C-alpha cells in the first residue's frame, strides 16, 4: 500500500469520528431555547467544518489527489494546535484527543513533505 492510501484511510476514520461526535454536540447546543453565539460555539463550528473538509479530502487522498494531501495536512496542523490548546487550557487530554494529536503529529511530515519533494543523498 502506498503512503497516501494509508494516510487517507487513517484520516477518513479520524475525521469521520470527530465530525459525527461534533455534529451531535453542535445539534444539542443549537437546539437550546436560550441560544447565544459565543466564541466557543464559533470555534467548535470552525473545527467541525475543518474536520468535515478533512473527511472529504481524505476520500480524494485515497485516489491520489495531490491537493488532498495539503488539505489533510492543514487539518493535521489544526488538530495538533487544538490538542496543545486543550492541554494548556484544561491541563489534561481525553484518550481520544491524545490519540488524535499523536496521529496528527506523526502524519504531518508525510502529508506536508511528500517523498518526491525531499532531496535524496545519492
Number of C-alpha atoms within 10 A of each C-alpha: 5 9 14 22 17 13 20 26 15 16 28 22 14 20 25 18 15 18 21 14 12 18 15 11 12 15 10 10 14 14 9 9 7 7 9 10 8 9 9 9 14 11 11 16 15 12 19 20 14 21 27 20 18 28 27 19 25 29 17 19 27 19 13 16 14 13 12 23 25 18 21 31 24 18 24 28 18 17 22 21 15 15 22 17 13 15 15 11 10 8 9 13 17 11 9 11 19 16 14 20 22 15 18 26 16 12 19 19 12 14 22 17 14 15 12 7 8 8 7 7 4 3
